[in-house]
Amino acid sequence: MDHFLPTETRAARTAEFENLKQGSKSVWEYHIEFARLSKYVIHMMPIIEARVRRFVQGLSPLVINEAATTALSSDMNYEKMVAFSQATEDRKLKNRREREGTSKARSVGNPVDSFGGGRSAFRGGSSGPSQSYTQSSASAPPTGHSQQ
């Protein structure tokens, strides 16, 4: 590589690698960039553990805690870490979308809940309009048309 690449190019790629973070990229996009740049800094990662450790350091806050804990495992190589990080990212993003969808459905589906009226019924409080509304809509069979 020393023969084919100018010193300035190698230095620029090394700096780019040292500053590499996942940021808003997916784990897979981060991995591709990491693999592309890591060939310029082979001397910085003489063993697999160093490569895994450096990969984990650049992960986003969404994934880094679980990946860092898993990286301590002695049988964790780079490929396994990438796969683990991707799976963790996918799971957490799915959970986030589900929570946001549930939250949105609650505020859109039941106008009383958006004003806080549904909370007292959930906690076993008074039997105000939100509880009777919730009970009547839960017990009413689907009719094919909405009743207001």
C-alpha positions in Angstrom: 0.0 0.0 0.0 2.9 2.3 0.7 4.0 2.0 -2.9 0.7 2.7 -4.5 -0.8 5.4 -2.2 0.7 8.8 -1.6 1.5 9.6 2.1 -1.1 12.4 2.1 -3.9 10.0 1.0 -2.9 7.4 3.7 -2.8 10.1 6.3 -6.2 11.4 5.3 -7.8 7.9 5.4 -6.2 7.3 8.8 -7.7 10.5 10.1 -11.1 9.7 8.6 -11.0 6.2 10.3 -10.0 7.7 13.7 -13.0 10.1 13.5 -15.4 7.5 12.2 -18.7 7.3 14.1 -22.0 5.7 13.2 -24.0 8.9 13.7 -27.2 8.7 11.7 -26.0 5.8 9.5 -27.4 2.3 10.0 -25.1 -0.3 11.6 -24.6 -1.8 8.2 -23.6 1.5 6.6 -21.2 2.1 9.4 -19.7 -1.3 9.0 -19.2 -0.8 5.3 -17.4 2.5 6.0 -15.4 1.0 8.8 -14.3 -1.9 6.6 -13.4 0.5 3.7 -11.2 2.7 6.0 -9.7 0.0 8.2 -7.5 -1.3 5.5 -5.5 1.9 5.8 -4.9 1.4 9.5 -4.1 -2.3 9.8 -1.2 -1.3 12.1 -3.6 0.2 14.6 -5.6 -3.0 15.0 -3.1 -5.9 15.2 -5.5 -8.3 16.9 -9.2 -9.0 16.4 -10.1 -7.7 19.8 -8.7 -4.3 18.9 -10.8 -4.2 15.7 -14.0 -5.2 17.6 -13.2 -2.6 20.4 -12.7 0.2 17.8 -15.9 -0.8 16.0 -17.9 -0.7 19.2 -16.4 2.7 20.1 -18.0 4.3 17.0 -21.5 2.9 17.5 -24.4 5.1 18.2 -25.9 5.5 21.7 -28.8 3.3 20.6 -26.5 0.2 20.3 -23.3 0.9 22.1 -24.2 -0.2 25.7 -25.3 -3.7 24.7 -22.5 -4.1 22.1 -19.8 -3.0 24.6 -21.0 -5.6 27.1 -21.1 -8.3 24.4 -17.6 -7.3 23.2 -16.2 -8.5 26.5 -17.0 -12.0 25.5 -13.9 -13.9 24.4 -15.5 -15.6 21.4 -16.7 -12.3 19.9 -15.1 -11.6 16.5 -15.7 -8.7 14.2 -18.3 -10.4 12.0 -20.3 -11.6 15.1 -20.1 -8.0 16.5 -21.5 -6.5 13.3 -24.4 -9.1 13.3 -25.1 -8.5 17.0 -25.1 -4.7 16.6 -27.4 -4.9 13.6 -29.8 -7.2 15.4 -29.8 -4.9 18.5 -30.4 -1.8 16.3 -33.3 -3.6 14.4 -34.9 -4.7 17.7 -34.6 -1.3 19.4 -35.9 0.6 16.3 -38.8 -1.8 16.1 -39.6 -1.3 19.8 -39.4 2.5 19.3 -41.7 2.4 16.3 -44.2 0.2 18.3 -44.1 2.5 21.3 -44.6 5.6 19.1 -47.4 3.9 17.2 -49.2 2.9 20.4 -48.8 6.3 21.8 -50.1 7.9 18.6 -53.0 5.4 18.4 -54.0 6.2 22.0 -54.1 10.0 21.4 -55.8 9.7 18.0 -58.1 6.8 18.8 -59.6 8.1 22.0 -60.0 11.9 22.2 -60.7 11.7 26.0 -57.3 10.2 26.6 -55.5 13.1 25.0 -57.0 15.4 27.8 -55.9 13.0 30.5 -59.4 11.6 31.2 -58.5 8.0 30.5 -55.8 7.9 33.1 -58.0 7.9 36.2 -59.9 4.9 34.9 -56.7 3.0 34.2 -55.5 3.6 37.7 -58.8 2.4 39.1 -60.0 6.0 39.9 -63.4 7.4 39.4 -65.9 6.1 36.8 -65.9 9.2 34.7 -66.9 9.4 31.0 -63.6 7.9 29.8 -64.1 4.7 31.7 -67.7 4.3 30.4 -66.5 5.2 26.9 -63.7 2.6 27.1 -66.0 -0.1 28.5 -68.8 0.5 25.9 -66.4 0.5 23.0 -64.6 -2.6 24.3 -67.8 -4.5 24.9 -69.7 -3.4 21.8 -69.5 -5.8 18.9 -68.2 -4.4 15.6 -71.1 -3.2 13.6 -69.5 -2.1 10.4 -70.4 1.6 11.0 -69.4 3.9 13.7 -71.7 5.3 16.3 -71.0 8.8 17.6 
